[in-house]
Amino acid sequence: MASSVPVDEAVVVRTPEEFLAMPEDYREIAVRGMIVNTEGELSGADDYIQVFLPLAPNAEERQVCAERAVEEYDHYKIGKRILADIGVDTGYMEQQRLADRDLFAGHEFHTCTTWAERGIFSYIGEETAMVMISEFAQSSYKPWAEAVRTIILDEKVHIAHGARVCRNLARTEEGREELQQGLDRLWPGFNRIFGSARSERSKLAVRFGLRQTTNGEARDIWRAKVTPRIENLGLKVPE
């Protein structure tokens, strides 16, 4: 896919009106990234309510799952608003079942059956979102960059709660075994979130300033962040 923007031109898009005046390839790549993230936020909220809350061992943990779901629904509404400003309607997502959403590659998450998997989802898996959202916060499309900065604060809380769940379980051999099983099962889905390392689209996203790294580079950043966490829990990083 060739770029329609001159290679020596820095891209800064400040308003929806400026966005709509941008070349088609810029708009297409930007919209795709925002839609995928927005769907992921909505599905994450449904995961917390439909999948993780029933697994919670007590009322306190159920409340935490409900609180995290509310935050994820708020994140979805942020994406919905930004996309609506450029004429993209995401309302159809709200009518879909969780299993029917297929843009954000993470169907393993919808079938979690243990509290250990719930911890791994947040401590290891939500770091994938943190890597990508941190890039979006520097996006050349400034309304999107400004909007996602509030999401980062919430995601830090989500990761911290996953850390607590995992560390509590890792105190026993049985807990570590459950964590390792959960990590092994969910690991391929975490990796798939970043897409193909050979993606030309991700290279153009970097060229347009919509992202800071390619798919492969983002995956490497994520792995570098989560590998020490995994090892500190007494677990092995899956192959």
QUIKA-V892586 format. One record per helix or strand of 2 or more residues. SS is the DSSP state (alpha for helix, beta for strand). FROM is the first residue (numbers start at 1). LEN is the number of residues. If there is no record, write none. Layout:
<<SS/FROM/LEN> <SS/FROM/LEN>>
//
This chain:
<<alpha/16/5> <alpha/24/32> <alpha/59/26> <alpha/91/5> <alpha/98/3> <alpha/107/5> <alpha/115/22> <alpha/142/28> <alpha/173/20> <alpha/200/8> <alpha/215/18>>
//
